[in-house]
Amino acid sequence: MNIKKGEFVVVGGGISGIAAAVEIAEFGNKVTLIEKEASLGGRVSKMSLYFPKLCPPYCGLEIYFKRIRSNPNIQIMTLSEVANISGTPGNFTVTVRQSPRYVNAKCTGCNDCVSACPVERPSDFDYSLSKTKAVYLPHELSFPYRYVIDDKTCPGAECGKCILACKYDAIDLGMKAESVELKADAVIVATGWKPYDAQKLTNLNYGKMSNLITNVMMERLAAPNGPTKGEILRPSDNKKVERVAFVQCAGSRDENHLPYCSAVCCTASLKQVSYVKEFNKEAQVSVFYIDLRVMGRNEDFLTKIKQHDGLKFVKGKVARITEDPDTKDVWVEAEDILSGAKHRERFDMAVLATGIEPSLSGEKTCLGEQDKYGFFGSGKDGIFHIGCCHTPSDVSACVKLANGAVLKAMQCVGGRA
Amino acid sequence: MKQSTLNPDIVFIRDVIRSGGDSVKKCYQCATCSVVCNNSPDENPFPRKEMIWTQWGLKDRLVNDPDIWLCHQCDDCSVYCPREAKPMEVLAALRKMTIAHHAVPGFFAKMFKSAGYLPILFGIPVVFLLFVLFVSGHLNIPDGEVLYSKMFSHMAINISFTAMFFLACGMAFIGGKNFWNGMKADFGEPKGETSFIGACIKVSKQIMLHSKFKECDANKSRFTSHLLVFWGFIGLLVVTALAVVSIVLYHYYPLPQTNLIKILGNVSAIAFFVGLTIMMLNRLSSKTSQSRGTFFDWVFLLDLYGVVLTGIAVEYLRVFNGGAIAYIMYFIHLVFVFFLLVYFPYSKFIHFAYRFLAMVYAVMTGREVVRT
């Protein structure tokens, strides 16, 4: 069989985009993978464990990274965003704008610049649970393994301490943004998701107390490469957690916020229950829910998690969270509808299961048509949307959708759509 | 938990949906409403359970449910409801259904459900007043200086209106008693330490200060408007009673503008008018069709408005000697007053009695929320 080879652009270097780029390149096609952040991996690289197997995502990511490294057909562009797409299937022109990294390819990752840097910034990788210097490595297993400078915090050339500290001449504060035009037979869009902004849930008072965190922050607390090295300590005083509440549907299934079900948060919270119990067997855990939407095969996972001692499920949506000013404990309030009484309980820490919102929700984009929630529905011919920018889904579903999109994209070579 | 058989009343569900509770079926029982409500007790809180009882058509239970009257319609529940199921509107519809259910005779309550019966509702007082005029021999417009007693003698008005009003009070008493017994039968005899009289005194104080109303967050302007209407109405009631006394005992009428009773009357009328206007503007400017109010709601508001507007008009038409117009206005005013006073067991007016009883029951059963 003789299949024509082509050129492709994949937008988004999370698990979906990586999967698509690798599969398409291993078929002998050229592909450029465009990532907005300084490192590939996206949300998955910030997770501690996958459900239901409870295995670390780095396993799979490392294998993908190895496949990228060993394949000359894949070009990676980090700190890049698509400014425009024009043309038709088989003949797209994709304009990419790349922001300066200020650190060139000579960087060996020696960390001398970090020791010299005088300014700090909240770590976006750790959802502000930790800080980095203005020059930093995106994370331990960053790909590419190269430092980056945040120009919003860096005072610039007038400081220049990192330049002096760097033995390899890798820092270039004069780097400028660049615009690149790429040819593509088809474009695969995998711009992913962001956690819903919990501050919009005004009755839960998120942001007004330190021991009320979100589910993505919980992943960082549990992760071995996280701010607490995998120990689940509450933020206010680094106390080992003994009583934890999980608050489901924080934004999802809510006409005032995200009217749809984010599909993975129930199972994700069950997974996080196991983080807590693994860390502290004696911990008391309560899960407040409307319905436990643990879908398909994951029902076995629910059965497995339910076997933990000291675990309570309360049917009732949490409608008020307040802080005890002295102890910094959090008071969580719901109606336990099975007993028909208000349930007010004090916890060391509460975790909001914030829903999945498309990354580009509320933004103007050339990457396709968005529905009223910001998910991509259909694009132009030859532009395919996969992963959580298309629908809320777990990692294995994202990868399968990516593999399917590769086949559709390859059919566009030479104008066949 | 006590076992019970559910008898869904499908007609009742449809009735609630038609009476402003059309969002009830959207509820998915998350109970956000029960938590955000500042007036909802810890044990068996409302309105989450009322939402599912309505979905299930449990009319018998709902018409005796004191909790729907503990709601002061502040809208906190609807603001936070993730389904836009609008519990506040559903409870308002349920209160209307409760009034209609307990009212005696029931067909009067039915007439307050839709505008189609308005001609009959207004026809009755018109015929009644014409009959009083005919019997007292004043079926004409008097000449000379405007003095309303030349058309309706004080005797005729006092006797006929008082008689009709007491008849209405009797009907209201029966309705209230049915409701009270229903509450006790379905939700238990009050076993608390507070006596009936003690609870009545406590609730009266709360109502006078509108302290439960104040617990509402989402809808603060309703507190002020209701307080103005409430005290304006009480003021007018007191003035009317004092005027009757002054006529009967001292034959001293009309009162000069400088008289204390007259001043109280005018101040009350202004408070009443301002409060009512705020209420109407709130409804008209409301974004959702439901909180714009239903017929049941509006007919009561408009009647109150009619009473106060025609009342003020009557007063000034007399002062400025308005001739025939003054007497016609007086006639219209009496129609509105009849509507208000004689129909009160069937209109929204009666909410004061049901709410009072439910609040007394809540105090006696320890379901009253005391916030610290």
Chai-1 contact restraints between the chains, C-beta under 6 A:
chainA,res_idxA,chainB,res_idxB,connection_type,confidence,min_distance_angstrom,max_distance_angstrom,comment,restraint_id
A,N203,B,Y80,contact,1.0,0.0,6.0,A-B,restraint_1
A,D254,B,P82,contact,1.0,0.0,6.0,A-B,restraint_2
A,E255,B,P82,contact,1.0,0.0,6.0,A-B,restraint_3
A,E255,B,E84,contact,1.0,0.0,6.0,A-B,restraint_4
A,I290,B,C30,contact,1.0,0.0,6.0,A-B,restraint_5
A,G316,B,A31,contact,1.0,0.0,6.0,A-B,restraint_6
A,K317,B,C30,contact,1.0,0.0,6.0,A-B,restraint_7
A,K317,B,T32,contact,1.0,0.0,6.0,A-B,restraint_8
A,A319,B,T32,contact,1.0,0.0,6.0,A-B,restraint_9
A,A319,B,V35,contact,1.0,0.0,6.0,A-B,restraint_10
A,A319,B,V36,contact,1.0,0.0,6.0,A-B,restraint_11
A,R320,B,V35,contact,1.0,0.0,6.0,A-B,restraint_12
A,E333,B,V35,contact,1.0,0.0,6.0,A-B,restraint_13
A,E335,B,A31,contact,1.0,0.0,6.0,A-B,restraint_14
A,E335,B,S34,contact,1.0,0.0,6.0,A-B,restraint_15
A,E335,B,V35,contact,1.0,0.0,6.0,A-B,restraint_16
A,E335,B,P45,contact,1.0,0.0,6.0,A-B,restraint_17
A,E335,B,R48,contact,1.0,0.0,6.0,A-B,restraint_18
A,I337,B,Q29,contact,1.0,0.0,6.0,A-B,restraint_19
A,I337,B,A31,contact,1.0,0.0,6.0,A-B,restraint_20
A,G340,B,N44,contact,1.0,0.0,6.0,A-B,restraint_21
A,A341,B,E43,contact,1.0,0.0,6.0,A-B,restraint_22
A,K342,B,D42,contact,1.0,0.0,6.0,A-B,restraint_23
A,K342,B,P45,contact,1.0,0.0,6.0,A-B,restraint_24
